[in-house]
Amino acid sequence: MRSKIVKIEWSYPRTYDNIFYSPQINDIGIYCLSRKYGENETLLYIGKTNHSFYSRLNSHKEWFEQYKGKRLVRLGTITWPKKVDDRLISFIESALILATEPFENTHSRNSYSYYDDYEYQIINSGYRGILPKTISTKD
């Protein structure tokens, strides 16, 4: 099987209340919600948007505010490949969920469907926090 690379550049983590002022808030891509309680950070949710981060993040407000500690949001911009469609964004979201098992995600925790006949290597860079540097769909 041939291999393809996907690169995601993660933003500096912002608190949930401050994320709406991010210059990337109207972009599309992948996002992750986590909470920092004491010295421990816990990944709670990975999501995707093909409209804007703003619309999707607003929909998580009710449950996310119930968590104690510092509620953090990271926005992930897919920098490679340059052309991205909804199927690829959904595939990347599923691969990240399967690899990291965030507490609040209920789908994609056991398996996901391949995007095409390639193995993918997802490279997380920037302020990725507790996300692994590399995720391979081969694993």
N, C-alpha and C positions, 0 to 999 in steps of 0.2 A: 504494500500500500504506500502511496506517495504521501509526502508531508507538506503542510502549509503552516505558515506562521501568522498569528494574530497578535498585535501589540496593543496593550491598553495602558494609557497614561492616567494615573489616578491623581486627583486633586488633593490639596492639603485638606485634612479633615476639619470640618466646621461643625459647630453645634447645629442642631436642627433649626433653631430659631434664626441663626445667621446664614444658613445655606441659601435662603431665598435672595440674598444680596450678592451671591456669587456671579462672576461674569459669565460662567458657563450655564446658568440656570435655564436658559432657553435652548440649549443644545440637546442632542440625543445621545444615547449610549447605555452604559451599565452603571448602576449605583449600588453602594452597600451601606447598610445601616448597622451601627454597632453601639455598644455602650461601654463606657469606661467607669468602673466602680472600684475605687481604691486604685491599686496598680494594675488591675486586670482588665483587659479589653475582651469583650465577647461579641462575636459576629452574630447578628440577629437576622438579617435579611439581605438577600441580593435580588435586585430587580433590573428591569430593562425599560426603556422608553423609546418610542419612535415618533413621539410628538414633542415633548419637552420634559426636562427633569422636573420643572415646576409642577406640571399637572400630576405627575406620578407621586412625587414626594408629598404633595398636599393630601393625597388619598391615604397616607399612612399615619397621619397626625394622631388620630384617636388611640390606636393601640400603642404607638411608639411613645407617647407621653406617659404611659403607665409605668415605664421602666424607670427605676431609680438610677442615679449616677448621671454622668455626662453623656448625653445622647449625641453621637457623632454621625456625620454623613460624608461619604467620599463619592465624588463623581468620576466615572471612568469614561474617558474619550478614546474611542477606537482609532488609533493613528495608522494602523496597517491591518488589512489592506485599505487602500484609499476609497474604494467603492464598497459600501456596506448596505445590505438590504435587511428587511425584517427577519427573514429566515436565519441569516447569519447571526444577528443580534440575539435571537431566541436561542440558537444553538450555544453561543458563548455563555449566555445566562445559565442555561441548563448545565453546561460543563463546570462552571464555577460553583453552582449549587451542589452538584454531585461530589465535587472535590472537597468542599468546605463544610457542608451540612449545616447551614445557618438554622438557628432554632425556630424562627417563624416561617421559613419556607416549607410548604407541604408538598409541592410537586418537584419532580426531578431529583428526588433524594435517593432513588434506587437505580435509575437508569435514564437514558435519554436517547433520542434518535440521532443518527449521524446526519450531518448537513449534506455531505456528498461522499464521494469515495476517497477521501483523504483523511490522514491522521492530522490532527491539529496540535500545535504547540502554542499555548496562550502564555504570553510573556507580560507580566504585570510590572510596571515601573512607576516611578514617581512616589507619591506618598501612599503606598499600598497597605500600610499598617500590618495587620495579621494575615493578609492574603498571601498565599505562597508566591514566590517569584516566578515560578513556571508551573504550568499545568499541562500535562500531555494527555490527549484523548486515548492514546495507546494504553495507558495505565487504567 
